[in-house]
C-alpha cells in the first residue's frame, strides 16, 4: 500500500529546509508574484568605553539599531509593483506631477478630478468643468492635498511583507518584515538580457524571524491590538 503524507517517516520528523520555490510573498494582503529575492540586515551601533589607567575596555555601550535590505523583482509587461501601486494612495500636492495626467495610475482615477482640472488649466483648457474654478475645487477637496496613486515606489506608504513557505513534507514556516519603507529603485536593460529586473532598497521598523508554521502564536504576529 503506498504511503501518504499523513504517515510521517523518520525523515519527516527531522529538520527540514525551504527553498525559494516554496516561498510566497504578501505585501500587506496582496500576493506579489513578481518578486525574485528579498534580503535584510540588522545593524546596531556599539562602542567600547575606556577609562584612564586601563588598556582594556571597561564596558560596551549599546546604541541605535537599524534594519535595511533590498528587493529584486522581474519586470514583465509592466512595472513589477504595478498592481500593488494601483491599489495604494498617498497625499500628493495639488499641481504636482503625480497628481496630473502624466501619472498613468492616476489618469483614470475618478477620485482625482481636481488633478485633471489642473492639467487642463496648464494646457490652456480653461478653469475646469461646469464653470467651477480650480481655486474653488482645491478649497472643496481638502486643505492642499490630493489623494493620488503613487508614481514611484518610494511614494508608497509603509507596508508589511509576509513570507510564508510550505515544502513537500508538509512543513510550514513564516516570517514578517514590519513597516517597510522603499528608498531607492533602479533597473536596466540590454540586448543581451533575456529578462529584465528592477532592484529596490528599503528600511524597516521590525523583522520577525522565521518560525515553524505550527508553532506560530497569533499574538506574536498580530501587532494591531484592535484585531482579534
Secondary structure, DSSP 4 states (H G I P E B T S, - for coil): ----TTS--TGGGS-----GGGEEEEETTEE--SEEEEEEEEEEEEEEE--TT-SS-SEEEEEEEEEEEEEEEEE-SS-TTHHHHHT--EEEETT-STTSTTSTTTTT-GGGHHHHHHHHHHTT--S-GGG--HHHHHHHH-SSEEEE--SSGGGSPPEEEEEEEE-TTS-EEEEEEEEEEEEEEEEE--TT-SSEEEEEEEEESEEEEEEEGGG--HHHH---TT--
